[in-house]
Amino acid sequence: MVSNSSVAVELQSELERIMVSVFTGVPCAALLTINAIILFTLRSKQVFRETSRYVLLTNLLVADSLFMMITQSMYLMANSRVFLSYPVCGILVLYGTLTDSIFPLTLAVMSIERYVAVCFPLRHSSIVTMRSTAAAIALVWAFSCVNVLIRVVLMCQFPFEELDSLEMSRICDSFVVLTVPAAAKYRRVYNIFLFSVAGFTLTSTFIVVLNKARSASKDNSFARNAQSTMLLHMIQLILGLSSSIFYPVSVALYEVMSWISFVRMMNVTYVLVILLPRCLSSLIYGLRDQTIRPVLLLNLCCGLKLTGKTRFSP
């Protein structure tokens, strides 16, 4: 998530650290505000609360918002040279790990829902029910919890007895509290498995929906809209995958870059790799979805009446 070296942060001037905090904090705050408004919108109408795709979107936005809050908090603490204790750092890392895993899995479930809607429109209501949606969400969270439990076991192998104090002298990061060799192997295997499953699901369903869209009549825009949505989901997944290879790439760059250049590069990469994939969820559904957009615009305008096509009827 963030650089492990406190030396690099110390080389930054006070003004630069403030600018970095603003550079990362403002986009994160804006995205969290938009997510909060969309979540409020999704809870404001019964049609949203009882439609599977919007329930899945709610799950995705909640996980994304929690992940951004914990990641940004850790980033700001690192930038401000705030050092935590190992137990507190471990809890924050596990919390971020839990919410991060929800992202690709929920995208995969949402792509399956769109696949059923396009390819089996007559059976969609019987296949994609609120019960099956709740089961899918529970399965996603259960899988993520198992991942967290395994990391807890690995974290317990940390040599705490060799420490003079539980207070950290380095910036809090998962690679600080998960130092055993098995942790690196597990992280690599888990990331490959997770994104292989999500990538295969998204790719296969996208190809089927793409063929369906090409064979559909020109005035049938439903399949084409689903195709565009799933394409954006694939872009989200690719950006999410880039965050998993972020650390090994940064280690390689660290060997050939000066400290201050490395830290500045990490600041920009953090926004592009960590924050950007999460903002696409808001753009995909908040602005593109014809059902959400009228109510969202109404809430964004603080209840001001909108005319014309922006009126919504449940």
Protein Blocks (a to p, Z undefined) as FASTA:
>chain_A
ZZcbfklmmmpcfklmmmmmmmmmmmmmmmmmmmmmmmmmmmmpmklmmgfklmmmmmmm
mmmmmmmmmmmmmmmmmmnopacdfklmmmmmmmmmmmmmmmmmmmmmmmmmmmmmmmmm
mlmmmmmcfklmmmmmmmmmmmmmmmmmmmmmmmmmpcfklpfbfbdfbdcdfklmmmbf
klmmmmmmmmmmmmmmmmmmmmmmmmmmmmmmmmpcfklmklmmmmmmmmmmmmmmmmmm
mmmmmmmmmmmmmmmpcfklmmmmmmmmmmmmmmmmmmmmmmmmmmmpmklmmmmmmmmn
nopacehjlpccZZ
